[in-house]
Amino acid sequence: MPRSHADWLLAHIPTAELWLRPRDGHISVLSAVAVAMDWLLAIGGR
């Protein structure tokens, strides 16, 4: 998503976290899927 929209979401969702991955685009960010799944499992009880 565009950085400006990510910043807007971060400002309007109290529990939001922003993960910036320089040089990753819409497709290359898929390389972070394993890290994202670990994070989802870790916060699953919130």
N, CA, C and O atoms as a Tripos MOL2 file, in Angstrom:
@<TRIPOS>MOLECULE
protein
  184   183    46     0     0
PROTEIN
NO_CHARGES

@<TRIPOS>ATOM
      1 N           0.8510   -1.1710    0.0000 N.3       1 MET1
      2 CA          0.0000    0.0000    0.0000 C.3       1 MET1
      3 C           0.8870    1.2210    0.0000 C.2       1 MET1
      4 O           2.0430    1.1480    0.4190 O.2       1 MET1
      5 N           0.3720    2.3350   -0.4580 N.am      2 PRO2
      6 CA          1.1740    3.5640   -0.4220 C.3       2 PRO2
      7 C           1.5380    3.9350    1.0130 C.2       2 PRO2
      8 O           0.7490    3.7350    1.9360 O.2       2 PRO2
      9 N           2.7160    4.4660    1.1850 N.am      3 ARG3
     10 CA          3.2080    4.8310    2.5180 C.3       3 ARG3
     11 C           2.2540    5.8040    3.2050 C.2       3 ARG3
     12 O           2.0490    5.7150    4.4160 O.2       3 ARG3
     13 N           1.6690    6.7320    2.4470 N.am      4 SER4
     14 CA          0.7630    7.7080    3.0620 C.3       4 SER4
     15 C          -0.4600    7.0200    3.6660 C.2       4 SER4
     16 O          -0.9510    7.4410    4.7130 O.2       4 SER4
     17 N          -0.9480    5.9760    3.0220 N.am      5 HIS5
     18 CA         -2.1040    5.2530    3.5610 C.3       5 HIS5
     19 C          -1.6980    4.4490    4.7980 C.2       5 HIS5
     20 O          -2.4510    4.3710    5.7690 O.2       5 HIS5
     21 N          -0.5180    3.8620    4.7550 N.am      6 ALA6
     22 CA         -0.0190    3.1330    5.9230 C.3       6 ALA6
     23 C           0.1240    4.0630    7.1190 C.2       6 ALA6
     24 O          -0.2260    3.7000    8.2420 O.2       6 ALA6
     25 N           0.6370    5.2620    6.8770 N.am      7 ASP7
     26 CA          0.7660    6.2400    7.9650 C.3       7 ASP7
     27 C          -0.6010    6.6330    8.5170 C.2       7 ASP7
     28 O          -0.7620    6.7880    9.7280 O.2       7 ASP7
     29 N          -1.5920    6.7960    7.6270 N.am      8 TRP8
     30 CA         -2.9370    7.1460    8.0590 C.3       8 TRP8
     31 C          -3.5210    6.0360    8.9300 C.2       8 TRP8
     32 O          -4.0860    6.3060    9.9900 O.2       8 TRP8
     33 N          -3.3840    4.7860    8.4820 N.am      9 LEU9
     34 CA         -3.8890    3.6560    9.2630 C.3       9 LEU9
     35 C          -3.2200    3.6030   10.6300 C.2       9 LEU9
     36 O          -3.8840    3.3870   11.6430 O.2       9 LEU9
     37 N          -1.9210    3.7980   10.6570 N.am     10 LEU10
     38 CA         -1.1750    3.7730   11.9120 C.3      10 LEU10
     39 C          -1.6860    4.8340   12.8800 C.2      10 LEU10
     40 O          -1.7620    4.5960   14.0860 O.2      10 LEU10
     41 N          -2.0280    5.9880   12.3610 N.am     11 ALA11
     42 CA         -2.5190    7.0790   13.2130 C.3      11 ALA11
     43 C          -3.9440    6.8460   13.7040 C.2      11 ALA11
     44 O          -4.3440    7.4150   14.7200 O.2      11 ALA11
     45 N          -4.7130    6.0230   13.0030 N.am     12 HIS12
     46 CA         -6.1280    5.8650   13.3240 C.3      12 HIS12
     47 C          -6.5030    4.5190   13.9520 C.2      12 HIS12
     48 O          -7.6490    4.3230   14.3550 O.2      12 HIS12
     49 N          -5.5660    3.6160   14.0330 N.am     13 ILE13
     50 CA         -5.8280    2.3180   14.6550 C.3      13 ILE13
     51 C          -4.8780    2.1820   15.8470 C.2      13 ILE13
     52 O          -3.6750    1.9930   15.6620 O.2      13 ILE13
     53 N          -5.4120    2.2770   17.0680 N.am     14 PRO14
     54 CA         -4.5580    2.3260   18.2610 C.3      14 PRO14
     55 C          -3.5860    1.1510   18.4070 C.2      14 PRO14
     56 O          -2.4860    1.3350   18.9280 O.2      14 PRO14
     57 N          -3.9590   -0.0270   17.9670 N.am     15 THR15
     58 CA         -3.0810   -1.1870   18.1440 C.3      15 THR15
     59 C          -2.2590   -1.5050   16.9010 C.2      15 THR15
     60 O          -1.6040   -2.5450   16.8430 O.2      15 THR15
     61 N          -2.2870   -0.6230   15.9080 N.am     16 ALA16
     62 CA         -1.5710   -0.8740   14.6520 C.3      16 ALA16
     63 C          -0.0630   -0.8530   14.8520 C.2      16 ALA16
     64 O           0.4630   -0.1370   15.7030 O.2      16 ALA16
     65 N           0.6100   -1.6520   14.0500 N.am     17 GLU17
     66 CA          2.0690   -1.6460   13.9750 C.3      17 GLU17
     67 C           2.4370   -1.4820   12.5080 C.2      17 GLU17
     68 O           1.7770   -2.0380   11.6300 O.2      17 GLU17
     69 N           3.4810   -0.7260   12.2480 N.am     18 LEU18
     70 CA          3.9330   -0.5090   10.8830 C.3      18 LEU18
     71 C           5.2860   -1.1580   10.6970 C.2      18 LEU18
     72 O           6.2510   -0.8220   11.3830 O.2      18 LEU18
     73 N           5.3480   -2.0760    9.7780 N.am     19 TRP19
     74 CA          6.6110   -2.7400    9.4460 C.3      19 TRP19
     75 C           7.0740   -2.2040    8.1080 C.2      19 TRP19
     76 O           6.4670   -2.4970    7.0780 O.2      19 TRP19
     77 N           8.1280   -1.4330    8.1080 N.am     20 LEU20
     78 CA          8.6980   -0.9210    6.8670 C.3      20 LEU20
     79 C           9.7770   -1.8780    6.3900 C.2      20 LEU20
     80 O          10.6730   -2.2510    7.1470 O.2      20 LEU20
     81 N           9.6810   -2.2680    5.1410 N.am     21 ARG21
     82 CA         10.6670   -3.1750    4.5480 C.3      21 ARG21
     83 C          11.2390   -2.5000    3.3090 C.2      21 ARG21
     84 O          10.7280   -2.6700    2.2020 O.2      21 ARG21
     85 N          12.3190   -1.7240    3.5110 N.am     22 PRO22
     86 CA         12.9290   -1.0220    2.3820 C.3      22 PRO22
     87 C          13.2560   -1.9700    1.2310 C.2      22 PRO22
     88 O          13.6840   -3.1040    1.4460 O.2      22 PRO22
     89 N          13.0530   -1.4990    0.0410 N.am     23 ARG23
     90 CA         13.3330   -2.2250   -1.2010 C.3      23 ARG23
     91 C          12.3480   -3.3490   -1.4760 C.2      23 ARG23
     92 O          12.4960   -4.0370   -2.4870 O.2      23 ARG23
     93 N          11.3440   -3.5690   -0.6220 N.am     24 ASP24
     94 CA         10.3210   -4.5700   -0.8900 C.3      24 ASP24
     95 C           9.1060   -3.8900   -1.4910 C.2      24 ASP24
     96 O           8.6520   -2.8570   -0.9980 O.2      24 ASP24
     97 N           8.5940   -4.4640   -2.5350 N.am     25 GLY25
     98 CA          7.3950   -3.9420   -3.1730 C.3      25 GLY25
     99 C           6.2080   -4.8340   -2.8620 C.2      25 GLY25
    100 O           6.2340   -5.6040   -1.9020 O.2      25 GLY25
    101 N           5.1690   -4.7280   -3.6760 N.am     26 HIS26
    102 CA          3.9440   -5.4780   -3.4320 C.3      26 HIS26
    103 C           4.1660   -6.9880   -3.5050 C.2      26 HIS26
    104 O           3.5280   -7.7360   -2.7640 O.2      26 HIS26
    105 N           5.0470   -7.4460   -4.3740 N.am     27 ILE27
    106 CA          5.2840   -8.8850   -4.5250 C.3      27 ILE27
    107 C           6.4540   -9.3460   -3.6610 C.2      27 ILE27
    108 O           6.3620  -10.3770   -2.9960 O.2      27 ILE27
    109 N           7.5400   -8.6010   -3.6650 N.am     28 SER28
    110 CA          8.7190   -9.0430   -2.9120 C.3      28 SER28
    111 C           8.4820   -9.0740   -1.4160 C.2      28 SER28
    112 O           9.2090   -9.7540   -0.6920 O.2      28 SER28
    113 N           7.4820   -8.3550   -0.9380 N.am     29 VAL29
    114 CA          7.1760   -8.3810    0.4950 C.3      29 VAL29
    115 C           6.7140   -9.7750    0.9250 C.2      29 VAL29
    116 O           6.6960  -10.0780    2.1180 O.2      29 VAL29
    117 N           6.3460  -10.6110   -0.0220 N.am     30 LEU30
    118 CA          5.9380  -11.9790    0.3140 C.3      30 LEU30
    119 C           7.0670  -12.7550    0.9910 C.2      30 LEU30
    120 O           6.8200  -13.7740    1.6350 O.2      30 LEU30
    121 N           8.2920  -12.2810    0.8470 N.am     31 SER31
    122 CA          9.4040  -12.9380    1.5360 C.3      31 SER31
    123 C           9.3030  -12.7880    3.0490 C.2      31 SER31
    124 O          10.0170  -13.4700    3.7840 O.2      31 SER31
    125 N           8.4290  -11.9070    3.5230 N.am     32 ALA32
    126 CA          8.2480  -11.6980    4.9640 C.3      32 ALA32
    127 C           7.0870  -12.5060    5.5270 C.2      32 ALA32
    128 O           6.7320  -12.3350    6.6930 O.2      32 ALA32
    129 N           6.4920  -13.3750    4.7340 N.am     33 VAL33
    130 CA          5.3160  -14.1280    5.1890 C.3      33 VAL33
    131 C           5.6290  -14.9500    6.4380 C.2      33 VAL33
    132 O           4.8310  -14.9640    7.3750 O.2      33 VAL33
    133 N           6.7520  -15.6200    6.4720 N.am     34 ALA34
    134 CA          7.0920  -16.4510    7.6410 C.3      34 ALA34
    135 C           7.2040  -15.5960    8.9060 C.2      34 ALA34
    136 O           6.7140  -15.9910    9.9650 O.2      34 ALA34
    137 N           7.8330  -14.4510    8.8050 N.am     35 VAL35
    138 CA          7.9670  -13.5490    9.9610 C.3      35 VAL35
    139 C           6.5950  -13.0520   10.3930 C.2      35 VAL35
    140 O           6.3040  -12.9820   11.5870 O.2      35 VAL35
    141 N           5.7520  -12.7090    9.4250 N.am     36 ALA36
    142 CA          4.4060  -12.2150    9.7450 C.3      36 ALA36
    143 C           3.5790  -13.2980   10.4260 C.2      36 ALA36
    144 O           2.8330  -13.0030   11.3590 O.2      36 ALA36
    145 N           3.6950  -14.5330    9.9810 N.am     37 MET37
    146 CA          2.9380  -15.6280   10.6060 C.3      37 MET37
    147 C           3.4020  -15.8550   12.0430 C.2      37 MET37
    148 O           2.5780  -16.0950   12.9260 O.2      37 MET37
    149 N           4.6960  -15.7830   12.2820 N.am     38 ASP38
    150 CA          5.2170  -15.9080   13.6540 C.3      38 ASP38
    151 C           4.6470  -14.7870   14.5320 C.2      38 ASP38
    152 O           4.2620  -15.0230   15.6770 O.2      38 ASP38
    153 N           4.5970  -13.5620   13.9840 N.am     39 TRP39
    154 CA          4.0520  -12.4310   14.7280 C.3      39 TRP39
    155 C           2.5750  -12.6450   15.0270 C.2      39 TRP39
    156 O           2.1290  -12.3810   16.1440 O.2      39 TRP39
    157 N           1.8120  -13.1170   14.0530 N.am     40 LEU40
    158 CA          0.3810  -13.3620   14.2750 C.3      40 LEU40
    159 C           0.1610  -14.4160   15.3570 C.2      40 LEU40
    160 O          -0.7290  -14.2760   16.1960 O.2      40 LEU40
    161 N           0.9670  -15.4580   15.3350 N.am     41 LEU41
    162 CA          0.8470  -16.4870   16.3740 C.3      41 LEU41
    163 C           1.1750  -15.9120   17.7430 C.2      41 LEU41
    164 O           0.5260  -16.2550   18.7310 O.2      41 LEU41
    165 N           2.1640  -15.0500   17.8100 N.am     42 ALA42
    166 CA          2.5890  -14.4700   19.0860 C.3      42 ALA42
    167 C           1.5170  -13.5490   19.6710 C.2      42 ALA42
    168 O           1.3520  -13.4970   20.8900 O.2      42 ALA42
    169 N           0.7920  -12.8280   18.8280 N.am     43 ILE43
    170 CA         -0.2080  -11.8860   19.3490 C.3      43 ILE43
    171 C          -1.6020  -12.4740   19.3300 C.2      43 ILE43
    172 O          -2.5620  -11.7850   19.6750 O.2      43 ILE43
    173 N          -1.7370  -13.7070   18.9450 N.am     44 GLY44
    174 CA         -3.0510  -14.3330   18.7820 C.3      44 GLY44
    175 C          -3.9590  -14.2450   19.9840 C.2      44 GLY44
    176 O          -5.1790  -14.2800   19.8250 O.2      44 GLY44
    177 N          -3.4190  -14.1330   21.1730 N.am     45 GLY45
    178 CA         -4.2400  -14.1040   22.3700 C.3      45 GLY45
    179 C          -4.7320  -12.7240   22.7780 C.2      45 GLY45
    180 O          -5.4060  -12.5840   23.7990 O.2      45 GLY45
    181 N          -4.4010  -11.7010   21.9890 N.am     46 ARG46
    182 CA         -4.8070  -10.3350   22.3730 C.3      46 ARG46
    183 C          -6.2820  -10.1720   22.3260 C.2      46 ARG46
    184 O          -6.7930   -9.0900   22.6180 O.2      46 ARG46
@<TRIPOS>BOND
     1     1     2 1
     2     2     3 1
     3     3     4 2
     4     3     5 am
     5     5     6 1
     6     6     7 1
     7     7     8 2
     8     7     9 am
     9     9    10 1
    10    10    11 1
    11    11    12 2
    12    11    13 am
    13    13    14 1
    14    14    15 1
    15    15    16 2
    16    15    17 am
    17    17    18 1
    18    18    19 1
    19    19    20 2
    20    19    21 am
    21    21    22 1
    22    22    23 1
    23    23    24 2
    24    23    25 am
    25    25    26 1
    26    26    27 1
    27    27    28 2
    28    27    29 am
    29    29    30 1
    30    30    31 1
    31    31    32 2
    32    31    33 am
    33    33    34 1
    34    34    35 1
    35    35    36 2
    36    35    37 am
    37    37    38 1
    38    38    39 1
    39    39    40 2
    40    39    41 am
    41    41    42 1
    42    42    43 1
    43    43    44 2
    44    43    45 am
    45    45    46 1
    46    46    47 1
    47    47    48 2
    48    47    49 am
    49    49    50 1
    50    50    51 1
    51    51    52 2
    52    51    53 am
    53    53    54 1
    54    54    55 1
    55    55    56 2
    56    55    57 am
    57    57    58 1
    58    58    59 1
    59    59    60 2
    60    59    61 am
    61    61    62 1
    62    62    63 1
    63    63    64 2
    64    63    65 am
    65    65    66 1
    66    66    67 1
    67    67    68 2
    68    67    69 am
    69    69    70 1
    70    70    71 1
    71    71    72 2
    72    71    73 am
    73    73    74 1
    74    74    75 1
    75    75    76 2
    76    75    77 am
    77    77    78 1
    78    78    79 1
    79    79    80 2
    80    79    81 am
    81    81    82 1
    82    82    83 1
    83    83    84 2
    84    83    85 am
    85    85    86 1
    86    86    87 1
    87    87    88 2
    88    87    89 am
    89    89    90 1
    90    90    91 1
    91    91    92 2
    92    91    93 am
    93    93    94 1
    94    94    95 1
    95    95    96 2
    96    95    97 am
    97    97    98 1
    98    98    99 1
    99    99   100 2
   100    99   101 am
   101   101   102 1
   102   102   103 1
   103   103   104 2
   104   103   105 am
   105   105   106 1
   106   106   107 1
   107   107   108 2
   108   107   109 am
   109   109   110 1
   110   110   111 1
   111   111   112 2
   112   111   113 am
   113   113   114 1
   114   114   115 1
   115   115   116 2
   116   115   117 am
   117   117   118 1
   118   118   119 1
   119   119   120 2
   120   119   121 am
   121   121   122 1
   122   122   123 1
   123   123   124 2
   124   123   125 am
   125   125   126 1
   126   126   127 1
   127   127   128 2
   128   127   129 am
   129   129   130 1
   130   130   131 1
   131   131   132 2
   132   131   133 am
   133   133   134 1
   134   134   135 1
   135   135   136 2
   136   135   137 am
   137   137   138 1
   138   138   139 1
   139   139   140 2
   140   139   141 am
   141   141   142 1
   142   142   143 1
   143   143   144 2
   144   143   145 am
   145   145   146 1
   146   146   147 1
   147   147   148 2
   148   147   149 am
   149   149   150 1
   150   150   151 1
   151   151   152 2
   152   151   153 am
   153   153   154 1
   154   154   155 1
   155   155   156 2
   156   155   157 am
   157   157   158 1
   158   158   159 1
   159   159   160 2
   160   159   161 am
   161   161   162 1
   162   162   163 1
   163   163   164 2
   164   163   165 am
   165   165   166 1
   166   166   167 1
   167   167   168 2
   168   167   169 am
   169   169   170 1
   170   170   171 1
   171   171   172 2
   172   171   173 am
   173   173   174 1
   174   174   175 1
   175   175   176 2
   176   175   177 am
   177   177   178 1
   178   178   179 1
   179   179   180 2
   180   179   181 am
   181   181   182 1
   182   182   183 1
   183   183   184 2
@<TRIPOS>SUBSTRUCTURE
     1 MET1         2 RESIDUE 1 A MET
     2 PRO2         6 RESIDUE 1 A PRO
     3 ARG3        10 RESIDUE 1 A ARG
     4 SER4        14 RESIDUE 1 A SER
     5 HIS5        18 RESIDUE 1 A HIS
     6 ALA6        22 RESIDUE 1 A ALA
     7 ASP7        26 RESIDUE 1 A ASP
     8 TRP8        30 RESIDUE 1 A TRP
     9 LEU9        34 RESIDUE 1 A LEU
    10 LEU10       38 RESIDUE 1 A LEU
    11 ALA11       42 RESIDUE 1 A ALA
    12 HIS12       46 RESIDUE 1 A HIS
    13 ILE13       50 RESIDUE 1 A ILE
    14 PRO14       54 RESIDUE 1 A PRO
    15 THR15       58 RESIDUE 1 A THR
    16 ALA16       62 RESIDUE 1 A ALA
    17 GLU17       66 RESIDUE 1 A GLU
    18 LEU18       70 RESIDUE 1 A LEU
    19 TRP19       74 RESIDUE 1 A TRP
    20 LEU20       78 RESIDUE 1 A LEU
    21 ARG21       82 RESIDUE 1 A ARG
    22 PRO22       86 RESIDUE 1 A PRO
    23 ARG23       90 RESIDUE 1 A ARG
    24 ASP24       94 RESIDUE 1 A ASP
    25 GLY25       98 RESIDUE 1 A GLY
    26 HIS26      102 RESIDUE 1 A HIS
    27 ILE27      106 RESIDUE 1 A ILE
    28 SER28      110 RESIDUE 1 A SER
    29 VAL29      114 RESIDUE 1 A VAL
    30 LEU30      118 RESIDUE 1 A LEU
    31 SER31      122 RESIDUE 1 A SER
    32 ALA32      126 RESIDUE 1 A ALA
    33 VAL33      130 RESIDUE 1 A VAL
    34 ALA34      134 RESIDUE 1 A ALA
    35 VAL35      138 RESIDUE 1 A VAL
    36 ALA36      142 RESIDUE 1 A ALA
    37 MET37      146 RESIDUE 1 A MET
    38 ASP38      150 RESIDUE 1 A ASP
    39 TRP39      154 RESIDUE 1 A TRP
    40 LEU40      158 RESIDUE 1 A LEU
    41 LEU41      162 RESIDUE 1 A LEU
    42 ALA42      166 RESIDUE 1 A ALA
    43 ILE43      170 RESIDUE 1 A ILE
    44 GLY44      174 RESIDUE 1 A GLY
    45 GLY45      178 RESIDUE 1 A GLY
    46 ARG46      182 RESIDUE 1 A ARG
